[in-house]
């Protein structure tokens, strides 16, 4: 499966962005999906994950209550609604797919990665 993340941009603190991850080559319904991010000089970190069915979601503590992950298997896409953005949310955001039934915070579990989309939050 090929993944393409888009929807990033420059936003002021307190603003919102909706990131999208479009899958091609295979239906996304056969994968649990995750969003990760990597800021300059830092390791890639887990942001949010969603199970194959969409019935189970997981979030990093730093984004709980502000971000929401969702999926539309009919559109072969996964989304990350990001609200109340903070300057520390600035990073390149990546979507990833795993053949597991549920998502994981461990990037090693994921088999496929998109190219990333830049999110910059100004103070």
Phi and psi restraints in degrees (value plus and minus 20) as a CYANA .aco file:
   2 UNK   PHI    -126.1   -86.1
   2 UNK   PSI     117.8   157.8
   3 UNK   PHI    -139.5   -99.5
   3 UNK   PSI     119.2   159.2
   4 UNK   PHI    -153.1  -113.1
   4 UNK   PSI      98.4   138.4
   5 UNK   PHI    -116.4   -76.4
   5 UNK   PSI     120.0   160.0
   6 UNK   PHI    -173.8  -133.8
   6 UNK   PSI     152.1   192.1
   7 UNK   PHI      88.4   128.4
   7 UNK   PSI     -22.9    17.1
   8 UNK   PHI     -90.8   -50.8
   8 UNK   PSI     155.2   195.2
   9 UNK   PHI     147.5   187.5
   9 UNK   PSI    -188.1  -148.1
  10 UNK   PHI    -122.3   -82.3
  10 UNK   PSI     107.8   147.8
  11 UNK   PHI    -161.7  -121.7
  11 UNK   PSI     130.8   170.8
  12 UNK   PHI     -98.5   -58.5
  12 UNK   PSI     135.4   175.4
  13 UNK   PHI     -74.7   -34.7
  13 UNK   PSI     116.4   156.4
  14 UNK   PHI      73.3   113.3
  14 UNK   PSI     -30.7     9.3
  15 UNK   PHI    -103.0   -63.0
  15 UNK   PSI    -194.6  -154.6
  16 UNK   PHI    -153.5  -113.5
  16 UNK   PSI     133.5   173.5
  17 UNK   PHI    -162.9  -122.9
  17 UNK   PSI     129.4   169.4
  18 UNK   PHI    -137.3   -97.3
  18 UNK   PSI      91.8   131.8
  19 UNK   PHI    -108.8   -68.8
  19 UNK   PSI     123.2   163.2
  20 UNK   PHI    -142.8  -102.8
  20 UNK   PSI     129.9   169.9
  21 UNK   PHI    -151.1  -111.1
  21 UNK   PSI      91.9   131.9
  22 UNK   PHI    -119.6   -79.6
  22 UNK   PSI     111.9   151.9
  23 UNK   PHI    -125.5   -85.5
  23 UNK   PSI     126.6   166.6
  24 UNK   PHI    -162.9  -122.9
  24 UNK   PSI     139.6   179.6
  25 UNK   PHI      72.5   112.5
  25 UNK   PSI     -46.8    -6.8
  26 UNK   PHI    -181.7  -141.7
  26 UNK   PSI     131.6   171.6
  27 UNK   PHI     -88.9   -48.9
  27 UNK   PSI     117.1   157.1
  28 UNK   PHI     -91.2   -51.2
  28 UNK   PSI     -35.3     4.7
  29 UNK   PHI     -86.5   -46.5
  29 UNK   PSI     -33.6     6.4
  30 UNK   PHI    -110.7   -70.7
  30 UNK   PSI     -11.3    28.7
  31 UNK   PHI    -151.9  -111.9
  31 UNK   PSI     123.3   163.3
  32 UNK   PHI    -101.1   -61.1
  32 UNK   PSI     129.4   169.4
  33 UNK   PHI    -145.0  -105.0
  33 UNK   PSI     132.5   172.5
  34 UNK   PHI    -160.5  -120.5
  34 UNK   PSI     135.5   175.5
  35 UNK   PHI    -134.5   -94.5
  35 UNK   PSI     114.1   154.1
  36 UNK   PHI    -146.7  -106.7
  36 UNK   PSI     145.3   185.3
  37 UNK   PHI    -164.0  -124.0
  37 UNK   PSI     134.9   174.9
  38 UNK   PHI    -160.3  -120.3
  38 UNK   PSI      98.7   138.7
  39 UNK   PHI    -113.1   -73.1
  39 UNK   PSI     137.5   177.5
  40 UNK   PHI     -75.5   -35.5
  40 UNK   PSI     109.5   149.5
  41 UNK   PHI      58.4    98.4
  41 UNK   PSI     -16.4    23.6
  42 UNK   PHI    -140.3  -100.3
  42 UNK   PSI     141.6   181.6
  43 UNK   PHI     -97.1   -57.1
  43 UNK   PSI     138.0   178.0
  44 UNK   PHI     -85.7   -45.7
  44 UNK   PSI     114.2   154.2
  45 UNK   PHI    -147.5  -107.5
  45 UNK   PSI     129.4   169.4
  46 UNK   PHI     -89.4   -49.4
  46 UNK   PSI     119.4   159.4
  47 UNK   PHI    -134.1   -94.1
  47 UNK   PSI     -74.1   -34.1
  48 UNK   PHI    -179.1  -139.1
  48 UNK   PSI     135.0   175.0
  49 UNK   PHI    -163.8  -123.8
  49 UNK   PSI     136.9   176.9
  50 UNK   PHI    -163.3  -123.3
  50 UNK   PSI     119.6   159.6
  51 UNK   PHI     -93.0   -53.0
  51 UNK   PSI     151.8   191.8
  52 UNK   PHI     -76.1   -36.1
  52 UNK   PSI     -63.0   -23.0
  53 UNK   PHI    -100.9   -60.9
  53 UNK   PSI     -37.7     2.3
  54 UNK   PHI      67.3   107.3
  54 UNK   PSI     -20.9    19.1
  55 UNK   PHI     -99.7   -59.7
  55 UNK   PSI     -33.4     6.6
  56 UNK   PHI    -150.6  -110.6
  56 UNK   PSI     110.0   150.0
  57 UNK   PHI    -147.9  -107.9
  57 UNK   PSI     139.6   179.6
  58 UNK   PHI    -166.3  -126.3
  58 UNK   PSI     125.1   165.1
  59 UNK   PHI    -156.7  -116.7
  59 UNK   PSI     128.8   168.8
  60 UNK   PHI     -88.4   -48.4
  60 UNK   PSI     126.9   166.9
  61 UNK   PHI     -77.0   -37.0
  61 UNK   PSI     -52.6   -12.6
  62 UNK   PHI     -88.4   -48.4
  62 UNK   PSI     -37.0     3.0
  63 UNK   PHI    -139.9   -99.9
  63 UNK   PSI     -23.1    16.9
  64 UNK   PHI     -77.9   -37.9
  64 UNK   PSI     114.3   154.3
  65 UNK   PHI      65.1   105.1
  65 UNK   PSI     -31.1     8.9
  66 UNK   PHI    -136.0   -96.0
  66 UNK   PSI     -53.5   -13.5
  67 UNK   PHI    -129.7   -89.7
  67 UNK   PSI     131.8   171.8
  68 UNK   PHI    -161.0  -121.0
  68 UNK   PSI     106.4   146.4
  69 UNK   PHI    -119.3   -79.3
  69 UNK   PSI     123.3   163.3
  70 UNK   PHI    -169.6  -129.6
  70 UNK   PSI     147.7   187.7
  71 UNK   PHI    -163.0  -123.0
  71 UNK   PSI     131.1   171.1
  72 UNK   PHI    -149.4  -109.4
  72 UNK   PSI      75.2   115.2
  73 UNK   PHI     -83.9   -43.9
  73 UNK   PSI     -47.9    -7.9
  74 UNK   PHI     -86.3   -46.3
  74 UNK   PSI     -50.1   -10.1
  75 UNK   PHI    -119.5   -79.5
  75 UNK   PSI     -14.9    25.1
  76 UNK   PHI      34.7    74.7
  76 UNK   PSI      22.9    62.9
  77 UNK   PHI    -160.1  -120.1
  77 UNK   PSI     135.9   175.9
  78 UNK   PHI    -149.3  -109.3
  78 UNK   PSI     127.4   167.4
  79 UNK   PHI    -148.7  -108.7
  79 UNK   PSI     135.5   175.5
  80 UNK   PHI    -153.8  -113.8
  80 UNK   PSI      85.1   125.1
  81 UNK   PHI    -104.6   -64.6
  81 UNK   PSI     100.2   140.2
  82 UNK   PHI    -136.6   -96.6
  82 UNK   PSI      93.5   133.5
  83 UNK   PHI    -135.5   -95.5
  83 UNK   PSI     145.2   185.2
  84 UNK   PHI      28.2    68.2
  84 UNK   PSI      28.0    68.0
  85 UNK   PHI     -84.7   -44.7
  85 UNK   PSI     125.3   165.3
  86 UNK   PHI    -140.4  -100.4
  86 UNK   PSI     136.6   176.6
  87 UNK   PHI     -75.0   -35.0
  87 UNK   PSI     -52.1   -12.1
  88 UNK   PHI     -92.5   -52.5
  88 UNK   PSI     -26.3    13.7
  89 UNK   PHI    -103.1   -63.1
  89 UNK   PSI     -25.7    14.3
  90 UNK   PHI     -82.1   -42.1
  90 UNK   PSI     104.8   144.8
  91 UNK   PHI    -199.0  -159.0
  91 UNK   PSI     151.1   191.1
  92 UNK   PHI    -108.7   -68.7
  92 UNK   PSI     107.8   147.8
  93 UNK   PHI    -123.1   -83.1
  93 UNK   PSI     112.4   152.4
  94 UNK   PHI    -140.8  -100.8
  94 UNK   PSI     122.0   162.0
  95 UNK   PHI    -122.0   -82.0
  95 UNK   PSI     132.1   172.1
  96 UNK   PHI    -165.7  -125.7
  96 UNK   PSI     134.1   174.1
  97 UNK   PHI    -146.0  -106.0
  97 UNK   PSI     120.2   160.2
  98 UNK   PHI    -150.0  -110.0
  98 UNK   PSI     125.4   165.4
  99 UNK   PHI     -95.8   -55.8
  99 UNK   PSI     -23.8    16.2
 100 UNK   PHI     -84.7   -44.7
 100 UNK   PSI     140.6   180.6
 101 UNK   PHI     -97.1   -57.1
 101 UNK   PSI     -48.5    -8.5
 102 UNK   PHI    -142.8  -102.8
 102 UNK   PSI     140.1   180.1
 103 UNK   PHI     -98.6   -58.6
 103 UNK   PSI     151.6   191.6
 104 UNK   PHI    -165.4  -125.4
 104 UNK   PSI     133.8   173.8
 105 UNK   PHI    -104.7   -64.7
 105 UNK   PSI     -25.6    14.4
 106 UNK   PHI    -109.2   -69.2
 106 UNK   PSI      94.2   134.2
 107 UNK   PHI     -82.6   -42.6
 107 UNK   PSI     -41.1    -1.1
 108 UNK   PHI     -86.9   -46.9
 108 UNK   PSI     -39.7     0.3
 109 UNK   PHI     -94.4   -54.4
 109 UNK   PSI     -42.5    -2.5
 110 UNK   PHI    -106.5   -66.5
 110 UNK   PSI     118.3   158.3
 111 UNK   PHI    -116.2   -76.2
 111 UNK   PSI     -48.5    -8.5
 112 UNK   PHI    -152.9  -112.9
 112 UNK   PSI     123.6   163.6
 113 UNK   PHI    -153.8  -113.8
 113 UNK   PSI     122.8   162.8
 114 UNK   PHI    -103.0   -63.0
 114 UNK   PSI     158.1   198.1
 115 UNK   PHI    -104.9   -64.9
 115 UNK   PSI     -31.5     8.5
 116 UNK   PHI      74.7   114.7
 116 UNK   PSI     129.1   169.1
 117 UNK   PHI    -155.6  -115.6
 117 UNK   PSI     116.8   156.8
 118 UNK   PHI    -102.5   -62.5
 118 UNK   PSI     110.0   150.0
 119 UNK   PHI    -137.1   -97.1
 119 UNK   PSI     104.2   144.2
 120 UNK   PHI    -145.3  -105.3
 120 UNK   PSI     103.5   143.5
 121 UNK   PHI    -133.5   -93.5
 121 UNK   PSI      99.1   139.1
 122 UNK   PHI    -113.1   -73.1
 122 UNK   PSI     127.9   167.9
